[in-house]
Amino acid sequence: MSDKIYVTKPFLPPLEEFLPYVEEIWRNGALTNGGPLHQRLEMALAEYLGVEHLALFNNGTNALITALQALDLEGEVITTPFSFVATTNALIWNKNTPVFVDIDPVTLNLDPAKIEAAITPRTSAILGVHCYGNPCQMEEIRAIADRHGLHVVYDAAHAFGVHNEQGSVLARGDLSTLSLHATKVFNTFEGGAIICRDAAMKQHINELKNFGIVDETTIKVPGSNGKMSEIQAAMGLAQLPHIDACIARRGEIDATYRAALADMPGLDPLPKLYQTRSNFAYFPLLVNEAYPLDRDGIYDFLRTQDIMTRRYFYPLLSNLPMYAGLPSADPSRLPIANDMAARILCLPIFPDMTDGDVERVITALRLPLRQGQHWQGVLEKLSA
Ligand SMILES: *Cc1c(COP(=O)(O)O)cnc(C)c1O
């Protein structure tokens, strides 16, 4: 029929802008271990993002695991069930017990009003996620953490370049972590970073991502190997000059979707709250009763139109077999998260998406509305 439109497509800089960095790698012979391109990307990214101390990683999951290790977190960590599985997996790698707390029905981030009831003497930290790049209510979370002497870590995998009134949201919390994976707003093929508050912590993180090695004869702690390679850093350097244009194009698509959805009952995009600069990383909407199809119905229908949306984040982390047995995972304690996971849908959004692609998605979303309850007939006709 037509080309498939995926929920995202990695941004590739022009090849001729990438190759000079590759030639540089071949000239100087450094492939990894904090080489010159790695150093340049760390500096350039810190400046672009408006943060002081940033340590690059080979992926976002390793960055998050190392962030938890760097704070020596023990016992229980309060977190959200509405995220990508790497968030909770990182806690398990660090031998922490995830304690799920329900989400806010508007932001779909951790609900600060529900955190305190989950704190016990074993709680050591709050791990929030800026889901879809929409910031958590960080002031409320900080106040709770201060009252109870807890650390705050943000999985900011979605929040590259997002600002609020205080500046970069990445500069908040004790530590924040980024993913620079191919599917994220800014990519280094695979990649990640920890943003920290001071040079001593960055030094500690640099040791942890290099096996715990301090010097030739001193190995402090059992660190992992989280080092970003030079070829990954080359991708970041080639990509950085294009990032503003990429985010601007995402913003145009976001605006086009919002305008079109305004007169489509039952399809409600998430508002953009607590931010002064957005990155439009995702386009999440809630499928409500006023739409003729339920979430899985529209998801299946769009697939017949070669439009590959994603149900981020379904299934909920608390309902995965390895986490469902936790006392905090009981669906009766997480009613909002369970409801949202059944109604959420993310539409395609990426810098190379054409106006024609966007129109195709909008037209397809309108079809079931035109046909009212007779959508099943439409579906059969179209796929015949
Ligand atoms: C992508 C993602 C990660 C993991 O990042 P990788 O770079 O793929 O390891 C962690 N948390 C969230 C919320 C993510 O979306």
The ligand as an ORCA input file, in Angstrom:
! r2SCAN-3c Opt
* xyz 0 1
  C      15.564      4.838     26.552
  C      15.319      4.833     28.008
  C      16.258      4.329     28.929
  C      17.448      3.506     28.521
  O      18.337      4.134     27.728
  P      19.323      3.307     26.789
  O      20.238      4.352     26.268
  O      18.487      2.681     25.704
  O      20.020      2.286     27.616
  C      16.018      4.502     30.282
  N      14.896      5.089     30.728
  C      13.949      5.548     29.883
  C      12.748      6.218     30.459
  C      14.122      5.414     28.499
  O      13.153      5.833     27.666
*
